[in-house]
Amino acid sequence: QKQIVESGGGLVQPGGSLRLSCQASGIVFETFDMGWYRQAPGKQRDLVVIITRSGTTTYADSVKGRFVLSRDNAKNMVHLQMNSLKPEDTAVYYCNANRDWTGNTYWGQGTQVTVSS
């Protein structure tokens, strides 16, 4: 069974940090690009960061210099370290596994991140 499971969301004050994790199972993890997306209420789901299967990362301009994504192929996981959080980072964060050349894409159920004082 193919599963993508996020963890690590929560409530944090502005300027604080959170670390999100994404655990994949049932897929050949190292063949997938992994990404984090977020969706705020009433808005579309936007890309936050993506890491290719070769390890190249691309960040949205809004999170550059604050967020860091890493992948652990041995554990089938990616981790998103989020620093200097702002209220506008508040959203549901979704992990995605995507493999363009086979058309396979899988989503997690999402984890809520709320940045508020």
PLY file of the C-alpha trace (Angstrom):
ply
format ascii 1.0
element vertex 117
property float x
property float y
property float z
element edge 116
property int vertex1
property int vertex2
end_header
0.00 0.00 0.00
1.35 3.37 -1.03
1.29 5.91 1.75
2.56 9.42 2.37
2.31 10.54 5.99
3.22 13.99 7.30
4.01 14.89 10.89
5.36 17.78 12.92
2.83 20.53 12.42
1.53 22.69 15.22
1.23 26.15 16.68
4.30 28.36 16.88
4.94 32.02 17.58
6.26 34.35 14.89
10.00 33.96 14.60
9.87 30.39 15.83
10.77 27.11 14.16
9.09 23.86 13.26
10.31 20.68 11.60
7.96 18.76 9.36
8.61 15.19 8.37
7.19 13.08 5.58
7.34 9.30 5.61
6.75 7.42 2.37
5.98 3.73 2.11
5.05 1.35 -0.67
6.98 3.29 -3.33
10.50 3.13 -4.73
11.39 6.29 -2.85
14.67 7.10 -4.56
12.94 7.30 -7.96
10.54 10.04 -6.84
10.89 13.79 -6.60
9.58 14.90 -3.21
7.88 18.19 -2.51
6.08 20.20 0.11
3.08 22.29 -0.81
0.87 24.46 1.34
-2.67 25.70 1.19
-4.04 28.56 3.24
-7.81 28.99 3.73
-9.46 30.28 0.58
-6.26 30.02 -1.45
-4.81 27.59 -3.94
-2.24 24.97 -3.06
1.23 26.35 -3.76
4.65 24.79 -4.03
6.93 25.45 -1.06
9.96 23.39 -2.02
10.85 20.40 -4.13
13.83 18.06 -4.01
14.54 15.93 -7.03
15.63 12.33 -6.86
19.18 13.55 -7.53
19.00 15.93 -4.56
18.49 19.28 -6.28
16.23 21.61 -4.31
14.06 24.47 -5.54
12.42 26.82 -3.05
9.58 29.26 -3.42
10.87 32.82 -3.14
8.75 33.36 -0.05
10.66 30.72 1.95
14.20 31.04 0.59
16.72 31.48 3.35
14.24 30.35 6.02
13.26 26.79 5.07
15.58 23.86 4.42
14.51 20.56 2.90
16.51 17.38 3.20
15.87 13.83 2.10
16.94 10.53 3.61
16.66 7.80 1.01
17.65 5.13 3.53
14.58 5.92 5.63
12.22 6.98 2.82
11.78 10.36 4.46
12.07 14.05 3.80
12.35 16.71 6.47
11.41 20.37 6.18
13.11 22.64 8.69
11.16 25.89 8.91
12.82 28.82 10.65
11.88 32.46 11.21
8.25 31.57 10.72
5.79 34.30 9.83
2.00 34.48 10.19
1.74 34.22 6.41
3.30 30.76 6.62
0.10 29.56 8.27
-1.40 26.82 6.11
-1.96 23.12 5.75
1.28 21.61 4.52
1.12 18.65 2.16
3.88 16.25 1.19
3.96 15.00 -2.38
5.82 12.22 -4.12
5.97 12.63 -7.87
7.48 10.66 -10.70
6.88 12.44 -14.00
8.15 9.69 -16.28
5.54 7.22 -15.05
2.81 9.70 -14.17
2.67 8.59 -10.55
1.94 11.15 -7.87
0.92 10.61 -4.27
-0.23 13.06 -1.59
-0.30 12.97 2.17
-3.28 14.03 4.23
-1.66 17.31 5.29
-0.48 18.79 8.56
-1.57 22.14 9.97
1.00 24.82 10.68
-0.23 27.89 12.52
2.04 30.85 13.19
0.45 33.18 15.68
1.18 35.04 18.88
0 1
1 2
2 3
3 4
4 5
5 6
6 7
7 8
8 9
9 10
10 11
11 12
12 13
13 14
14 15
15 16
16 17
17 18
18 19
19 20
20 21
21 22
22 23
23 24
24 25
25 26
26 27
27 28
28 29
29 30
30 31
31 32
32 33
33 34
34 35
35 36
36 37
37 38
38 39
39 40
40 41
41 42
42 43
43 44
44 45
45 46
46 47
47 48
48 49
49 50
50 51
51 52
52 53
53 54
54 55
55 56
56 57
57 58
58 59
59 60
60 61
61 62
62 63
63 64
64 65
65 66
66 67
67 68
68 69
69 70
70 71
71 72
72 73
73 74
74 75
75 76
76 77
77 78
78 79
79 80
80 81
81 82
82 83
83 84
84 85
85 86
86 87
87 88
88 89
89 90
90 91
91 92
92 93
93 94
94 95
95 96
96 97
97 98
98 99
99 100
100 101
101 102
102 103
103 104
104 105
105 106
106 107
107 108
108 109
109 110
110 111
111 112
112 113
113 114
114 115
115 116
